[in-house]
Amino acid sequence: MPNPTEAKRILEAALLAAPEPLSLNDLKRLFDAEIGPDTLRRLLGELREDWGDRAVELVNLASGWRFQTRPEFQRYVDRLSPEKPPRYSRAVMETLAIVAYRQPVTRGDIEDIRGVAVSTQILQALENRGWIDTVGHRETPGRPAIYATTRKFLDDLGLRTLQELPPLEEIAKTLQLEIATPQIADPAAREEDGAAPAAPIVPAAAAG
């Protein structure tokens, strides 16, 4: 078994090379299960401290551990990429917010809260981005699909659990979504859109 210094270097190499977050089970495979989860967590904590004053940080997300650019440097790194991330409409933003804060929900639940119909294209856009997924079907006539957010949604927000969800405005900023003003909780905004006023979205107790 490698000593702690060597083990951290192995972890560092694997995490820097990985295109996606690595779970504890993934990282255990580096050592043929010779290192237990508690020791792994301690080594990862030490490695995170080792990188504490660098422009890149080690973070623990829903899917596992990964290195990522610190937020204050991200705008500079973005200049190297000519492709801009997709921006989504207000309708998509509202739908994502409802799924995130009221999940699990059906399409009918979303429509009841928004006060307007939800197009298939809106749900497909969120599914294609990997932010929501079908997690079952409600045992009612037609057996409508039940939607919930994914680990990728949490990863993209830099979160581990739904309990860490920030206010809606922070989600919009982090995911670079286009959110209109006034916000979705404003009944007047619904009237301007030609739709019936919708009830404000109040976060429910999120599931883990």
N, C-alpha and C positions, 0 to 999 in steps of 0.2 A: 504494500500500500504506500502511495506517495506521502511525503511529509506535508504539513499544512501549506508551506510556501509553494511547493510543487503543485499541490492540489489546486490552489488558487490560480496558478498560471495556466493549468489545464482548463479550469472553468472559464477564465478570461479568454483564452483562445477559442473555445467552443462558442461562447456567447458573442464574441466579435464576428465570428464566421457565419453564425446562424441568420438566415433571412427572416425567421419568425421567432417569437418568444419561446423559450425552452422551459418545460415544466420540471419539477423536481425529479419525476420519474425519468425524463429524458436525460437529465444531468447525472443521475445515478448510474446510467449505463456507461458513462465515461470511466467509471471505476469498478466495473464488474460487481456492483452492489457491495463493495468493500467499505463504502462510506454510507452511513445511515442518514435519514432525512434531517435529524437535528443537527448533525455535524455539517451537513450541506448548507443548512440555513445559516449557521454561524459563519461558515466560510464566505457565503454570499454577502452576509452583512459586513464582514471585514473587507471584502472586495469593493463593496459599494463605498465604504469609507475611504479606501485607497484612491478612488476616483472622485473624491469629494470636491477637489479644487480644479477639476478638469472641465473642458467644454462639453464633454460627453458624460452622461450619468447612467448608472445601473439602476433599473427600476423593476419592481415586482408588479405584474399586471394580472388580469384575469386568466390569461393563457399561460403565464409563466414569467420568466426573467428575460430581460433584454437590455442592451445598451441603446441609448438614444441621445440625440442632440438636446442639450438643455434649451428650454423655451426661449431664453433671451438671445440665443444664437440662431434660432430656426429661420428667422427672416433673411439672414445672410446666406444660409445654405440654400434656401428656396431660389435664390438668384441664379443658381447653377442649373436649375431645371426649367427648360422652356415651356413645359406643359403645366398649365394651371389646373388645380383640382376642380372637379365639376361643382357648380353651384346649383343649389336646388331651390325650388319655388316655395312660397309661403305654405301652400297646401301640403307639400312633402314635409316641411318643417313641423307643421301642426300634427301631422300623422305620426311622425317619429316621436314627438313629445308625448303624445297620448300613449303610444306603445311603451315608451320608456317608463312613464310615471304611473300608468294604470294596468300594466301587464299582469296576467295574460288577457288579451282582448281579441274579439272577433272584428271583422269588418263592420258588422252592424253596430257594435259598441262604439267604434271610432266614429261612425256616421252620427250616432246619437249625441256624442259629445261635441262634434264639430258643427252639427246642424245642417250639414250638406252631404251629398253623396261622395264616396271615395272611389276614384277610378282605379281600375286594375293597374294602370300604368304607374300610379303613385306607389302602390304596394310592391310592384315589380322593381321599381327604381331602388327602393330600400333593400329588397332582397338581393338584387344584383350587386349592391354595394357591400353586402354581407352584414348589414346592421340589424336586420330582423329575419326571423325564420318561423316556419310553421312548427309548432310544438305539440299539436294534437288537433282534435276536432270536438266541438261541443255536441253533447248528446241531445240535440234539439232537431226539429224538422230541417232537413237539408244538410245536417252535420257540418256547419260552417267551420272553416279553419280558425285555429287559435294562434295568435301571433305573440312573440316575445322578442326581446333584443338578444343579441348574440355576444359571445366572448369577444369577437372582433370589434363590436361596438364599444365595449368597455376598454379594450386595448387601444383603440383610436382616441379615446378620451383620456387614456392614461390612468385608468381605474382598475381596482381589483374586484369590487363588488358593486351591486346596485345601490347599496346603502351609501356609497360615496358620490352618488349622482349630484352634480352641482345645479345651481339655478339654470333655467332654460336659456337665458342669455349667454351663459358661459359655454353651454353645449354648442350653441350656434357659432360662437367665436372659435372654439377649438376645432370643430369639424368644418369650419369655413362654409357654413350654410348661409343662405340669404334669408334674413328674417326681416319682415316689414315692420313699420311703425304706423299705427299703434300695435301693441302686442296682441296675441291671440286671446287674452283674457278680456279684451275691451269689446263690449257688445256693440259699440258704434262701428267698430271695424267690420263686423259681420254685416251690418246694415249697408255699409258702403260697398261691400262686395255683392250686394243684392241677395244676401242670404239671411235667414232668420238668425237672431242672436244666439250664440252658443254659451253654455255655462263655462265659467273659468275652469282651467285645468288645475286641480289641486293634487299634488303628489300623494298617492296612496302608499301604504306600507309596502315597500319593494321586497320581492323575494330574493333570496341569495342565489 
